[in-house]
């Protein structure tokens, strides 16, 4: 992709996040995003059909960046990988955007794209997983199950009024996904 296109899209994504943190996702218009990014509306529409598509692209970009380093994680480690904590920190920092996406209707397309991206990243872990545990479930089924688990935990975490930090949410995901829940009555 042309470097100018990438730069423009990143500016639009940054503008969306900034504005959503300031006033909430629903109060942000395409005109607001274009103005904050320093472009005109027609340029916005050359890149995206609407703000939901922009949001889906931004979330997919973050997930892709995180997924690129999944192959280096230790599936037997007691602590969640740094890439998971980093991804959740991004979600936490942009709670005004993601809280809406994960907890209220209207952003199904955004979650569908994230689900696809995440499932493909998790599928890429299959060779690593086979070295440390026997395969008893087909890779596609396991990847879909883990993706659903991760998205479910993220949704519940974002919905908490007194939300703990990304490190805690990462531990919840990590221990639940590995079948070691370590449940506590307060959690």
Secondary structure, DSSP 8 states (H G I E B T S, - for coil): --HHHHHHHHHHHHHHHHHHHHH-GGG--HHHHHHHHT--HHHHHHH-SSHHHHHHHHHHHHHHHHHTTGGG--TT-SS--HHHHHHHHHHHHTHHHHHHHHHSTT-HHHHHHHHHHHHHHHHTTHHHHHHHS---S-HHHHHHHHHHHHHHHHHHHHH-TT---HHHHHHHHHHHHTT-----TT-
